[in-house]
Amino acid sequence: FKVDNPPPPKFLIFFDDIPDSINATFLLRKCLPPKLQDKIKWFNVDMSPTFKDAELENLISSDTWGLCTTTSFGMGMDVPDIWLVIQW
């Protein structure tokens, strides 16, 4: 993947536990140039409400491309243009 490429479709990858979601985020980030590695983040129940609200806005605005998350993300979230959802 290169910096000049168009962004990938938005995605969510759901994990059963927090450490797996964090490890997957680090693994996926290694596939990106350093300048783009912050486009993939983890999201879980341990995050502050302020962080959660900000990351939802970042995902909606495409500042964030995808989240490695637990079920804490799914309930009540409305992001209409997510193209890929994976349950790991």
Backbone as CSV, one residue per row, in Angstrom:
resi,resn,N_x,N_y,N_z,CA_x,CA_y,CA_z,C_x,C_y,C_z
1,PHE,0.844,-1.173,0.000,0.000,0.000,0.000,0.886,1.232,0.000
2,LYS,0.522,2.231,-0.782,1.325,3.449,-0.886,0.511,4.657,-0.433
3,VAL,1.214,5.683,-0.028,0.574,6.894,0.487,-0.383,7.495,-0.535
4,ASP,-0.051,7.431,-1.813,-0.880,8.041,-2.857,-2.091,7.203,-3.256
5,ASN,-2.171,5.976,-2.810,-3.307,5.116,-3.158,-4.586,5.647,-2.520
6,PRO,-5.725,5.403,-3.161,-6.988,5.758,-2.503,-7.173,4.894,-1.256
7,PRO,-7.877,5.406,-0.273,-8.066,4.618,0.952,-8.883,3.358,0.680
8,PRO,-8.645,2.329,1.462,-9.450,1.109,1.311,-10.865,1.352,1.825
9,PRO,-11.799,0.467,1.509,-13.142,0.588,2.092,-13.047,0.486,3.614
10,LYS,-13.940,1.176,4.276,-13.954,1.137,5.748,-14.258,-0.274,6.231
11,PHE,-13.645,-0.619,7.375,-13.826,-1.974,7.885,-13.862,-2.001,9.409
12,LEU,-14.483,-3.063,9.901,-14.487,-3.394,11.328,-14.091,-4.854,11.452
13,ILE,-13.176,-5.136,12.362,-12.821,-6.517,12.666,-13.114,-6.720,14.147
14,PHE,-14.036,-7.624,14.434,-14.446,-7.879,15.815,-13.655,-9.044,16.397
15,PHE,-13.210,-8.852,17.630,-12.444,-9.865,18.357,-13.145,-10.187,19.664
16,ASP,-12.876,-11.375,20.186,-13.471,-11.784,21.455,-12.758,-11.185,22.658
17,ASP,-11.519,-10.758,22.472,-10.845,-10.149,23.621,-9.966,-8.975,23.184
18,ILE,-9.717,-8.102,24.124,-9.002,-6.855,23.868,-7.566,-7.089,23.394
19,PRO,-6.781,-7.950,24.064,-5.396,-8.132,23.595,-5.301,-8.583,22.131
20,ASP,-6.196,-9.444,21.690,-6.169,-9.871,20.283,-6.445,-8.696,19.344
21,SER,-7.372,-7.828,19.725,-7.690,-6.680,18.866,-6.507,-5.716,18.775
22,ILE,-5.810,-5.521,19.876,-4.644,-4.633,19.878,-3.513,-5.244,19.055
23,ASN,-3.255,-6.524,19.241,-2.202,-7.194,18.470,-2.498,-7.171,16.974
24,ALA,-3.751,-7.367,16.604,-4.124,-7.328,15.187,-3.922,-5.932,14.611
25,THR,-4.233,-4.918,15.393,-4.020,-3.544,14.938,-2.549,-3.310,14.618
26,PHE,-1.671,-3.724,15.524,-0.235,-3.557,15.277,0.208,-4.323,14.032
27,LEU,-0.313,-5.518,13.842,0.038,-6.318,12.672,-0.415,-5.635,11.379
28,LEU,-1.652,-5.161,11.343,-2.165,-4.487,10.147,-1.415,-3.189,9.866
29,ARG,-1.067,-2.468,10.917,-0.321,-1.219,10.735,1.024,-1.462,10.064
30,LYS,1.633,-2.600,10.314,2.929,-2.908,9.701,2.825,-3.023,8.184
31,CYS,1.627,-3.232,7.664,1.415,-3.339,6.219,1.306,-1.973,5.552
32,LEU,1.279,-0.926,6.349,1.106,0.431,5.826,2.384,1.241,5.982
33,PRO,2.558,2.258,5.127,3.681,3.172,5.336,3.518,3.880,6.691
34,PRO,4.617,4.263,7.319,4.528,4.910,8.638,3.549,6.084,8.688
35,LYS,3.473,6.844,7.617,2.594,8.020,7.582,1.106,7.642,7.704
36,LEU,0.758,6.412,7.357,-0.648,5.990,7.343,-1.008,5.024,8.466
37,GLN,-0.060,4.664,9.288,-0.314,3.629,10.286,-1.368,4.022,11.317
38,ASP,-1.592,5.307,11.508,-2.616,5.730,12.469,-4.032,5.637,11.904
39,LYS,-4.174,5.173,10.679,-5.499,5.043,10.054,-6.248,3.806,10.542
40,ILE,-5.543,2.897,11.204,-6.159,1.695,11.770,-5.966,1.756,13.280
41,LYS,-7.053,1.602,14.015,-6.992,1.748,15.470,-7.742,0.619,16.150
42,TRP,-7.502,0.468,17.434,-8.297,-0.461,18.231,-9.306,0.333,19.037
43,PHE,-10.375,-0.338,19.397,-11.505,0.307,20.074,-12.092,-0.732,21.011
44,ASN,-12.167,-0.389,22.308,-12.722,-1.349,23.262,-13.334,-0.649,24.467
45,VAL,-13.873,-1.420,25.361,-14.593,-0.905,26.518,-13.699,-0.087,27.447
46,ASP,-12.388,-0.293,27.396,-11.474,0.436,28.269,-11.218,1.872,27.816
47,MET,-11.661,2.214,26.622,-11.442,3.565,26.108,-12.392,4.545,26.799
48,SER,-11.949,5.786,26.907,-12.790,6.811,27.532,-13.944,7.177,26.602
49,PRO,-15.041,7.672,27.159,-16.149,8.123,26.306,-15.708,9.189,25.299
50,THR,-14.802,10.067,25.692,-14.303,11.100,24.784,-13.573,10.470,23.601
51,PHE,-12.713,9.481,23.877,-12.001,8.784,22.807,-12.991,8.077,21.893
52,LYS,-13.963,7.393,22.477,-14.939,6.652,21.668,-15.705,7.582,20.738
53,ASP,-16.144,8.721,21.260,-16.865,9.689,20.424,-15.975,10.220,19.302
54,ALA,-14.736,10.538,19.643,-13.808,11.062,18.640,-13.523,10.021,17.560
55,GLU,-13.332,8.772,17.965,-13.031,7.731,16.976,-14.231,7.407,16.095
56,LEU,-15.423,7.490,16.640,-16.607,7.315,15.803,-16.638,8.407,14.735
57,GLU,-16.383,9.642,15.134,-16.346,10.749,14.167,-15.223,10.553,13.147
58,ASN,-14.067,10.081,13.603,-12.952,9.826,12.680,-13.299,8.745,11.663
59,LEU,-14.013,7.717,12.091,-14.419,6.658,11.172,-15.453,7.183,10.174
60,ILE,-16.406,7.938,10.651,-17.430,8.506,9.765,-16.798,9.425,8.723
61,SER,-15.822,10.234,9.141,-15.189,11.201,8.236,-14.069,10.592,7.387
62,SER,-13.779,9.324,7.590,-12.714,8.589,6.887,-11.308,8.973,7.326
63,ASP,-11.168,9.697,8.430,-9.836,9.924,8.993,-9.281,8.613,9.537
64,THR,-10.150,7.754,10.018,-9.796,6.388,10.402,-10.404,5.463,9.356
65,TRP,-9.616,4.495,8.883,-10.099,3.567,7.860,-10.773,2.346,8.443
66,GLY,-10.297,1.910,9.602,-10.849,0.691,10.161,-10.506,0.540,11.622
67,LEU,-11.302,-0.279,12.281,-11.126,-0.535,13.704,-11.026,-2.029,13.963
68,CYS,-10.114,-2.378,14.833,-10.056,-3.716,15.412,-10.708,-3.563,16.777
69,THR,-11.834,-4.185,16.956,-12.677,-3.852,18.093,-13.266,-5.091,18.754
70,THR,-13.894,-4.851,19.862,-14.694,-5.874,20.527,-16.154,-5.485,20.332
71,THR,-17.051,-6.207,20.926,-18.473,-5.885,20.762,-18.823,-4.521,21.325
72,SER,-17.920,-3.883,22.037,-18.188,-2.554,22.581,-18.454,-1.533,21.485
73,PHE,-18.012,-1.778,20.273,-18.266,-0.826,19.193,-19.641,-1.000,18.572
74,GLY,-20.105,-2.204,18.414,-21.249,-2.485,17.568,-22.589,-1.930,17.985
75,MET,-22.879,-1.902,19.252,-24.218,-1.535,19.698,-24.448,-0.030,19.582
76,GLY,-25.447,0.346,18.812,-25.854,1.738,18.715,-25.015,2.604,17.802
77,MET,-24.068,2.038,17.094,-23.230,2.820,16.192,-23.874,2.850,14.811
78,ASP,-23.809,3.996,14.169,-24.394,4.141,12.846,-23.344,4.711,11.899
79,VAL,-22.691,3.830,11.171,-21.704,4.223,10.168,-22.141,3.544,8.874
80,PRO,-22.819,4.275,7.991,-23.471,3.643,6.846,-22.542,3.095,5.765
81,ASP,-21.296,3.562,5.699,-20.454,3.156,4.568,-19.344,2.177,4.946
82,ILE,-19.584,1.345,5.931,-18.639,0.272,6.251,-18.884,-0.867,5.265
83,TRP,-17.812,-1.286,4.574,-17.940,-2.297,3.528,-17.538,-3.687,3.966
84,LEU,-16.745,-3.773,5.011,-16.234,-5.076,5.409,-16.343,-5.218,6.919
85,VAL,-16.986,-6.295,7.348,-17.097,-6.616,8.771,-16.656,-8.063,8.939
86,ILE,-15.709,-8.266,9.840,-15.166,-9.605,10.082,-15.304,-9.929,11.558
87,GLN,-15.768,-11.125,11.849,-15.755,-11.640,13.224,-14.602,-12.627,13.298
88,TRP,-13.558,-12.295,14.045,-12.371,-13.143,14.118,-12.502,-14.153,15.216
